[in-house]
């Protein structure tokens, strides 16, 4: 990692170790309070929104494990993580999804004056996302947005994007590049950009209206993955089959 020193007190965040990833032992109210209390000290840092897929990937890749553990925290996006976390002594751990976190922050942004930058996805998705959130959250401030090319950036391109983000002075930089690309990007820009970076994966598509969230009863029973599988079977079938099997084998049977 880059030797970055967290300005916010990382030791104040309780964690539960799952496959080597220090998953935050938190719930949504805790996370919102922490965010509001520390937002100024969180600029330049990042939050990983961790699920079964990213946790298994980190278990198998030491560099990615360092990325997952290198931010201010890794929050339990998936229900299975919070379930395993509770069995391992987590006192308050509960499912805190990226889209839910976005919505909670959006709703308190107008009174707090929070500014938002969106990095990732396509120009069309970004346009729809911004139209929707400015309609649904009157007074929200969009500092800027960027849809990067689907290829490695040149050093000059990266400098220009980083400068653009800093000049827009956001409080939050929402990153929608998909895992593990978004976490790697955040880690490589830790301390280099203004604003708290949060990797939200499909969050952009949800707020743009490209895909829909699972019904509440499916979310409450840890079945949102099944709903997403119905929406994107070709892309997600192999991922869920392989990573879910590995997660069950390593956490439930082997106790990793």
Secondary structure by P-SEA (a helix, b strand, c coil): ccccccccccccbbbbbccccccccccaaaaaaaaaacccccccbbbbbccaaaaaaaaacaaaaaaaacccccccccaaaaaaaaaacccccccccaaaaaaaaaaaccccbbbbbbccccaaaaaaaaaaaaaaccccccccccccccccccaaaaaaaaaaaaaacccbbbbccccaaaaaaaaaaccccccbbbbccaaaaaaacccccccaaaaaacaaaaaaaaacccccaaaaaaaaaaaaaccccccc
